[in-house]
Amino acid sequence: MKKYISFLPAFLIALAFTSCDYVANPNETLSGGSTVDTSGLDSNLVHRRRVLVEDYTGHKCPNCPQAAIVAQQLINTYGDSVVVIGVHAGFFANPTTPLGAPAGSYLTDFRTSAGTTYDSPTYFGISNAGNPNGMINRRYYTPTTTNHIIYHTSWNAEVASLLALPPVADLSVHTTYNASTRTVSISTVSQFISDTLVSGSYNLVVLMTQDSIVEWQQDGSTHIPNYVHRHVLRTAISPMWGDVLTTGTVNPHALLGKTYSYTLPTAFLGNNCDEEHCHIVAFIYNTANYEVIQAAEAKVTP
């Protein structure tokens, strides 16, 4: 079973399974004997920008369903040009039963090591600023140049402004799923498409999210037992801060391929939340300021 979201023609998908190769020359022969002609690549492709929306939330956060609605509206408006991650972190994500809720409720733990680290005051400090809050492409915002936090009521305008800009890189994600072992094989192909040389250090992060998890959620003063949690961050498949994609100067239009493999734990399955509701999210970011320059998403299964 295969599924991919790609900016590349089909004949280039084979590239992703060769290795973590840097491909710079037209007609380069790759391991396995495949030959890929990249000489006329850009004249045949339509590149577009995709925006990463990180919704920091918690099942005991009474106002967080409002942000989830905004995130879903962005997807409804812009389709796969918007990639959403729901990060459960901070006080409101603790798996304890809140006052007034039924005994034994809210005990599912949606927290992850990656999400807790991202949320920490050492890095983005989202929940310390109060939820619902989030980040759009992890950009800086006033009043300081270290503030990446943006309130959910401003997400729509920010996403619209970013999608109006031309992309500087593109990213393809391709998955193959083995149902018997619950293992997903992932390949990514990145390409810097600026007409000039790109300088800096850029990493690639690969995460897994899970959709349609039916569990408790507080909405205002109401405790909802069958709330549908969307785009929930489950794990980092790459290191949480990513793998090095390029450093220094990279020639525009070069193809950069990386591959990964991950076996879904049984804890991710059941409750109408099996592997068919899992997604691979990948994004490229500048390590100097954390800003995301491209994102992509693909289902684990068709």
C-alpha positions as a Markdown table, in Angstrom:
| # | Residue | x | y | z |
|---|---|---|---|---|
| 1 | Met | 0.0 | 0.0 | 0.0 |
| 2 | Lys | 1.4 | 3.3 | -1.0 |
| 3 | Lys | 0.6 | 7.0 | -0.6 |
| 4 | Tyr | 2.5 | 10.1 | -1.4 |
| 5 | Ile | 2.2 | 13.8 | -1.5 |
| 6 | Ser | 4.8 | 15.0 | -4.0 |
| 7 | Phe | 6.0 | 17.9 | -6.0 |
| 8 | Leu | 8.0 | 15.5 | -8.1 |
| 9 | Pro | 7.1 | 13.5 | -11.2 |
| 10 | Ala | 6.5 | 9.8 | -10.6 |
| 11 | Phe | 9.8 | 8.8 | -12.1 |
| 12 | Leu | 11.6 | 10.6 | -9.3 |
| 13 | Ile | 9.9 | 8.7 | -6.5 |
| 14 | Ala | 12.4 | 5.9 | -6.9 |
| 15 | Leu | 15.1 | 8.3 | -5.8 |
| 16 | Ala | 13.7 | 8.5 | -2.3 |
| 17 | Phe | 14.4 | 4.8 | -1.5 |
| 18 | Thr | 18.1 | 4.8 | -2.5 |
| 19 | Ser | 19.7 | 6.3 | 0.6 |
| 20 | Cys | 20.3 | 9.7 | 2.2 |
| 21 | Asp | 22.1 | 10.8 | -1.0 |
| 22 | Tyr | 22.8 | 14.4 | -2.1 |
| 23 | Val | 22.0 | 14.5 | -5.8 |
| 24 | Ala | 23.4 | 17.5 | -7.6 |
| 25 | Asn | 24.2 | 16.3 | -11.1 |
| 26 | Pro | 21.8 | 15.6 | -14.0 |
| 27 | Asn | 21.7 | 12.0 | -15.1 |
| 28 | Glu | 23.5 | 10.9 | -11.9 |
| 29 | Thr | 23.5 | 7.1 | -11.4 |
| 30 | Leu | 22.2 | 6.2 | -7.9 |
| 31 | Ser | 22.7 | 3.1 | -5.8 |
| 32 | Gly | 20.6 | 0.3 | -7.2 |
| 33 | Gly | 21.3 | 1.3 | -10.8 |
| 34 | Ser | 18.6 | 3.8 | -11.2 |
| 35 | Thr | 19.3 | 6.9 | -13.4 |
| 36 | Val | 17.4 | 10.1 | -12.7 |
| 37 | Asp | 17.5 | 12.9 | -15.2 |
| 38 | Thr | 17.1 | 16.2 | -13.3 |
| 39 | Ser | 18.3 | 18.5 | -16.0 |
| 40 | Gly | 14.9 | 19.9 | -16.9 |
| 41 | Leu | 13.2 | 19.5 | -13.5 |
| 42 | Asp | 12.2 | 23.0 | -12.7 |
| 43 | Ser | 10.7 | 23.9 | -16.0 |
| 44 | Asn | 8.2 | 21.0 | -15.6 |
| 45 | Leu | 7.1 | 21.6 | -12.0 |
| 46 | Val | 4.7 | 23.8 | -10.2 |
| 47 | His | 6.1 | 24.6 | -6.7 |
| 48 | Arg | 3.9 | 26.0 | -4.0 |
| 49 | Arg | 4.3 | 27.0 | -0.4 |
| 50 | Arg | 2.8 | 25.0 | 2.4 |
| 51 | Val | 2.4 | 26.4 | 6.0 |
| 52 | Leu | 3.0 | 24.5 | 9.3 |
| 53 | Val | 0.4 | 25.3 | 12.0 |
| 54 | Glu | 1.3 | 24.1 | 15.5 |
| 55 | Asp | -1.7 | 24.1 | 17.9 |
| 56 | Tyr | -0.5 | 23.8 | 21.5 |
| 57 | Thr | -3.3 | 22.3 | 23.5 |
| 58 | Gly | -4.5 | 20.1 | 26.3 |
| 59 | His | -7.5 | 18.0 | 27.0 |
| 60 | Lys | -8.2 | 20.0 | 30.2 |
| 61 | Cys | -7.8 | 23.4 | 28.5 |
| 62 | Pro | -11.3 | 24.9 | 28.4 |
| 63 | Asn | -10.6 | 27.3 | 25.6 |
| 64 | Cys | -8.5 | 25.0 | 23.4 |
| 65 | Pro | -11.4 | 23.7 | 21.3 |
| 66 | Gln | -11.8 | 27.2 | 19.8 |
| 67 | Ala | -8.3 | 26.9 | 18.4 |
| 68 | Ala | -9.0 | 23.4 | 17.0 |
| 69 | Ile | -11.9 | 24.9 | 15.1 |
| 70 | Val | -9.7 | 27.6 | 13.6 |
| 71 | Ala | -7.1 | 25.0 | 12.6 |
| 72 | Gln | -9.8 | 22.9 | 10.9 |
| 73 | Gln | -11.2 | 25.9 | 9.1 |
| 74 | Leu | -7.7 | 26.6 | 7.7 |
| 75 | Ile | -7.6 | 23.1 | 6.3 |
| 76 | Asn | -11.1 | 23.5 | 4.9 |
| 77 | Thr | -10.0 | 26.8 | 3.2 |
| 78 | Tyr | -6.5 | 25.9 | 2.0 |
| 79 | Gly | -6.5 | 22.1 | 1.8 |
| 80 | Asp | -3.1 | 20.5 | 2.0 |
| 81 | Ser | -1.4 | 23.9 | 1.7 |
| 82 | Val | -1.8 | 23.9 | 5.5 |
| 83 | Val | -0.2 | 21.2 | 7.7 |
| 84 | Val | -1.5 | 21.1 | 11.3 |
| 85 | Ile | 0.0 | 19.5 | 14.4 |
| 86 | Gly | -1.9 | 19.4 | 17.7 |
| 87 | Val | 0.8 | 19.4 | 20.5 |
| 88 | His | -0.5 | 18.3 | 23.9 |
| 89 | Ala | 1.9 | 19.8 | 26.4 |
| 90 | Gly | 2.0 | 21.7 | 29.7 |
| 91 | Phe | -0.4 | 21.8 | 32.7 |
| 92 | Phe | -3.6 | 21.3 | 30.8 |
| 93 | Ala | -2.2 | 18.1 | 29.2 |
| 94 | Asn | -1.5 | 16.3 | 32.5 |
| 95 | Pro | -3.4 | 13.0 | 32.6 |
| 96 | Thr | -5.4 | 13.6 | 35.8 |
| 97 | Thr | -9.1 | 13.9 | 36.4 |
| 98 | Pro | -10.1 | 17.6 | 36.9 |
| 99 | Leu | -12.5 | 18.8 | 39.6 |
| 100 | Gly | -16.1 | 18.1 | 38.6 |
| 101 | Ala | -15.3 | 15.5 | 36.0 |
| 102 | Pro | -16.3 | 11.9 | 36.3 |
| 103 | Ala | -13.9 | 9.6 | 38.1 |
| 104 | Gly | -11.4 | 7.9 | 35.7 |
| 105 | Ser | -11.7 | 10.5 | 33.0 |
| 106 | Tyr | -8.9 | 12.5 | 31.3 |
| 107 | Leu | -6.4 | 9.7 | 32.0 |
| 108 | Thr | -5.2 | 9.3 | 28.5 |
| 109 | Asp | -1.7 | 10.8 | 28.1 |
| 110 | Phe | -1.2 | 12.6 | 24.8 |
| 111 | Arg | 2.1 | 14.2 | 25.8 |
| 112 | Thr | 5.3 | 13.4 | 23.9 |
| 113 | Ser | 8.9 | 14.0 | 24.6 |
| 114 | Ala | 9.2 | 16.2 | 21.6 |
| 115 | Gly | 6.1 | 18.2 | 22.4 |
| 116 | Thr | 7.2 | 18.7 | 26.0 |
| 117 | Thr | 10.7 | 19.9 | 24.8 |
| 118 | Tyr | 9.3 | 22.3 | 22.2 |
| 119 | Asp | 6.9 | 23.7 | 24.9 |
| 120 | Ser | 9.5 | 24.2 | 27.5 |
| 121 | Pro | 10.6 | 27.7 | 28.5 |
| 122 | Thr | 14.1 | 26.9 | 27.1 |
| 123 | Tyr | 12.6 | 26.8 | 23.6 |
| 124 | Phe | 9.1 | 28.1 | 22.7 |
| 125 | Gly | 7.3 | 28.3 | 26.0 |
| 126 | Ile | 3.8 | 28.1 | 24.6 |
| 127 | Ser | 1.8 | 26.8 | 27.5 |
| 128 | Asn | 3.6 | 29.2 | 29.9 |
| 129 | Ala | 2.1 | 32.0 | 27.8 |
| 130 | Gly | -1.3 | 30.5 | 28.1 |
| 131 | Asn | -3.4 | 28.3 | 25.8 |
| 132 | Pro | -4.8 | 28.3 | 23.2 |
| 133 | Asn | -1.7 | 29.5 | 21.5 |
| 134 | Gly | 0.5 | 28.2 | 18.7 |
| 135 | Met | 3.1 | 28.9 | 16.1 |
| 136 | Ile | 2.8 | 29.5 | 12.4 |
| 137 | Asn | 6.0 | 28.3 | 10.6 |
| 138 | Arg | 7.7 | 29.0 | 14.0 |
| 139 | Arg | 8.3 | 32.6 | 12.9 |
| 140 | Tyr | 9.3 | 35.4 | 15.2 |
| 141 | Tyr | 6.7 | 37.9 | 16.4 |
| 142 | Thr | 6.8 | 41.1 | 18.5 |
| 143 | Pro | 7.5 | 42.3 | 21.1 |
| 144 | Thr | 10.8 | 40.4 | 21.1 |
| 145 | Thr | 12.8 | 38.5 | 18.4 |
| 146 | Thr | 12.6 | 35.3 | 20.5 |
| 147 | Asn | 8.8 | 35.2 | 20.6 |
| 148 | His | 7.3 | 32.6 | 18.2 |
| 149 | Ile | 3.8 | 32.5 | 19.8 |
| 150 | Ile | 0.7 | 33.7 | 18.0 |
| 151 | Tyr | -2.8 | 33.6 | 19.3 |
| 152 | His | -5.3 | 31.5 | 17.5 |
| 153 | Thr | -7.5 | 34.4 | 16.4 |
| 154 | Ser | -4.5 | 35.6 | 14.3 |
| 155 | Trp | -3.8 | 32.3 | 12.6 |
| 156 | Asn | -5.9 | 32.9 | 9.5 |
| 157 | Ala | -4.4 | 36.2 | 8.6 |
| 158 | Glu | -0.9 | 34.9 | 9.1 |
| 159 | Val | -1.4 | 31.8 | 7.1 |
| 160 | Ala | -2.9 | 33.8 | 4.2 |
| 161 | Ser | 0.0 | 36.2 | 4.1 |
| 162 | Leu | 2.5 | 33.3 | 4.1 |
| 163 | Leu | 0.7 | 31.4 | 1.4 |
| 164 | Ala | 0.9 | 34.5 | -0.8 |
| 165 | Leu | 4.7 | 34.3 | -0.8 |
| 166 | Pro | 6.7 | 32.2 | -3.4 |
| 167 | Pro | 8.3 | 29.1 | -1.9 |
| 168 | Val | 12.1 | 28.9 | -1.5 |
| 169 | Ala | 12.1 | 25.1 | -1.1 |
| 170 | Asp | 9.9 | 22.2 | -1.8 |
| 171 | Leu | 9.4 | 18.9 | 0.0 |
| 172 | Ser | 8.0 | 15.5 | -1.0 |
| 173 | Val | 6.9 | 12.8 | 1.5 |
| 174 | His | 6.3 | 9.2 | 0.3 |
| 175 | Thr | 5.1 | 6.3 | 2.5 |
| 176 | Thr | 4.8 | 2.5 | 2.2 |
| 177 | Tyr | 3.1 | 0.6 | 5.0 |
| 178 | Asn | 3.5 | -3.1 | 6.0 |
| 179 | Ala | 0.3 | -4.0 | 7.8 |
| 180 | Ser | 1.6 | -7.3 | 9.2 |
| 181 | Thr | 4.4 | -5.6 | 11.1 |
| 182 | Arg | 2.8 | -2.1 | 11.4 |
| 183 | Thr | 5.9 | -0.6 | 10.0 |
| 184 | Val | 5.9 | 2.5 | 7.8 |
| 185 | Ser | 8.8 | 3.2 | 5.4 |
| 186 | Ile | 9.2 | 6.9 | 4.7 |
| 187 | Ser | 11.2 | 8.7 | 2.1 |
| 188 | Thr | 11.5 | 12.5 | 1.7 |
| 189 | Val | 12.9 | 14.5 | -1.2 |
| 190 | Ser | 13.8 | 18.1 | -0.5 |
| 191 | Gln | 14.7 | 20.8 | -3.0 |
| 192 | Phe | 15.8 | 24.4 | -2.7 |
| 193 | Ile | 14.2 | 26.2 | -5.6 |
| 194 | Ser | 15.6 | 29.7 | -5.2 |
| 195 | Asp | 17.2 | 31.1 | -8.4 |
| 196 | Thr | 20.2 | 32.1 | -6.3 |
| 197 | Leu | 22.5 | 30.1 | -4.0 |
| 198 | Val | 20.9 | 29.4 | -0.6 |
| 199 | Ser | 23.1 | 29.8 | 2.5 |
| 200 | Gly | 22.6 | 28.6 | 6.0 |
| 201 | Ser | 21.9 | 25.5 | 8.0 |
| 202 | Tyr | 18.7 | 23.7 | 7.4 |
| 203 | Asn | 17.3 | 20.6 | 9.2 |
| 204 | Leu | 14.6 | 18.2 | 8.2 |
| 205 | Val | 12.1 | 17.0 | 11.0 |
| 206 | Val | 9.8 | 14.0 | 10.5 |
| 207 | Leu | 7.0 | 13.5 | 13.0 |
| 208 | Met | 3.9 | 11.3 | 13.3 |
| 209 | Thr | 0.4 | 12.6 | 14.1 |
| 210 | Gln | -2.8 | 10.7 | 14.7 |
| 211 | Asp | -6.3 | 11.8 | 13.9 |
| 212 | Ser | -9.8 | 11.1 | 15.1 |
| 213 | Ile | -9.0 | 10.1 | 18.6 |
| 214 | Val | -12.2 | 9.9 | 20.6 |
| 215 | Glu | -11.5 | 10.9 | 24.2 |
| 216 | Trp | -12.3 | 13.4 | 27.0 |
| 217 | Gln | -12.0 | 17.1 | 26.4 |
| 218 | Gln | -13.0 | 20.1 | 28.5 |
| 219 | Asp | -14.9 | 22.8 | 26.5 |
| 220 | Gly | -15.6 | 25.8 | 28.8 |
| 221 | Ser | -17.3 | 24.3 | 31.9 |
| 222 | Thr | -18.5 | 21.2 | 30.0 |
| 223 | His | -16.7 | 17.8 | 30.1 |
| 224 | Ile | -17.1 | 16.1 | 26.7 |
| 225 | Pro | -16.5 | 12.3 | 26.8 |
| 226 | Asn | -16.5 | 11.7 | 23.1 |
| 227 | Tyr | -14.5 | 14.7 | 21.8 |
| 228 | Val | -12.7 | 14.0 | 18.5 |
| 229 | His | -9.0 | 15.0 | 18.9 |
| 230 | Arg | -7.4 | 16.0 | 15.5 |
| 231 | His | -3.8 | 16.0 | 14.3 |
| 232 | Val | -2.3 | 14.8 | 17.6 |
| 233 | Leu | 1.5 | 14.7 | 17.8 |
| 234 | Arg | 2.4 | 11.1 | 18.7 |
| 235 | Thr | 6.2 | 10.9 | 18.2 |
| 236 | Ala | 9.2 | 12.3 | 16.5 |
| 237 | Ile | 10.5 | 9.8 | 13.9 |
| 238 | Ser | 13.6 | 11.8 | 13.2 |
| 239 | Pro | 15.5 | 13.4 | 16.1 |
| 240 | Met | 13.1 | 16.0 | 17.5 |
| 241 | Trp | 15.3 | 18.8 | 16.1 |
| 242 | Gly | 15.7 | 17.0 | 12.8 |
| 243 | Asp | 18.5 | 15.6 | 10.7 |
| 244 | Val | 20.9 | 17.9 | 8.9 |
| 245 | Leu | 19.7 | 18.6 | 5.4 |
| 246 | Thr | 22.3 | 21.1 | 4.3 |
| 247 | Thr | 24.9 | 23.5 | 5.8 |
| 248 | Gly | 26.8 | 26.4 | 4.2 |
| 249 | Thr | 25.8 | 26.9 | 0.6 |
| 250 | Val | 23.6 | 24.6 | -1.5 |
| 251 | Asn | 23.1 | 24.9 | -5.2 |
| 252 | Pro | 19.5 | 25.6 | -6.2 |
| 253 | His | 17.5 | 22.8 | -7.6 |
| 254 | Ala | 19.7 | 20.0 | -6.0 |
| 255 | Leu | 17.7 | 17.1 | -4.7 |
| 256 | Leu | 18.2 | 15.9 | -1.1 |
| 257 | Gly | 16.8 | 12.5 | -0.2 |
| 258 | Lys | 16.3 | 10.9 | 3.3 |
| 259 | Thr | 14.7 | 7.7 | 4.4 |
| 260 | Tyr | 13.2 | 6.5 | 7.7 |
| 261 | Ser | 11.4 | 3.5 | 9.1 |
| 262 | Tyr | 9.0 | 3.4 | 12.1 |
| 263 | Thr | 6.9 | 0.7 | 13.7 |
| 264 | Leu | 3.7 | 1.9 | 15.2 |
| 265 | Pro | 3.2 | 0.9 | 18.8 |
| 266 | Thr | 0.0 | -1.0 | 19.7 |
| 267 | Ala | -0.8 | 1.9 | 22.0 |
| 268 | Phe | -1.5 | 4.0 | 18.9 |
| 269 | Leu | -4.2 | 1.6 | 17.7 |
| 270 | Gly | -7.8 | 1.0 | 18.7 |
| 271 | Asn | -10.5 | 3.5 | 19.7 |
| 272 | Asn | -11.2 | 4.2 | 16.1 |
| 273 | Cys | -7.6 | 5.5 | 15.9 |
| 274 | Asp | -5.7 | 2.8 | 14.0 |
| 275 | Glu | -2.9 | 3.3 | 11.5 |
| 276 | Glu | -5.3 | 4.6 | 8.9 |
| 277 | His | -5.6 | 7.7 | 11.0 |
| 278 | Cys | -1.9 | 8.3 | 11.3 |
| 279 | His | 0.0 | 10.8 | 9.2 |
| 280 | Ile | 3.7 | 11.6 | 8.6 |
| 281 | Val | 4.5 | 15.3 | 8.8 |
| 282 | Ala | 7.8 | 16.6 | 7.6 |
| 283 | Phe | 9.2 | 20.1 | 7.6 |
| 284 | Ile | 12.4 | 22.0 | 6.7 |
| 285 | Tyr | 13.6 | 24.7 | 9.0 |
| 286 | Asn | 16.4 | 27.2 | 9.4 |
| 287 | Thr | 18.4 | 26.2 | 12.5 |
| 288 | Ala | 19.5 | 29.8 | 13.1 |
| 289 | Asn | 16.0 | 31.0 | 13.9 |
| 290 | Tyr | 13.8 | 27.9 | 13.8 |
| 291 | Glu | 11.7 | 29.3 | 10.9 |
| 292 | Val | 10.0 | 26.6 | 8.8 |
| 293 | Ile | 10.4 | 27.2 | 5.1 |
| 294 | Gln | 8.4 | 24.2 | 3.8 |
| 295 | Ala | 6.2 | 21.4 | 5.2 |
| 296 | Ala | 4.4 | 18.4 | 3.8 |
| 297 | Glu | 2.1 | 15.6 | 5.0 |
| 298 | Ala | 1.2 | 12.1 | 3.9 |
| 299 | Lys | -1.0 | 9.4 | 5.3 |
| 300 | Val | 0.7 | 6.2 | 6.6 |
| 301 | Thr | -1.8 | 4.2 | 4.6 |
| 302 | Pro | -3.9 | 5.0 | 1.5 |
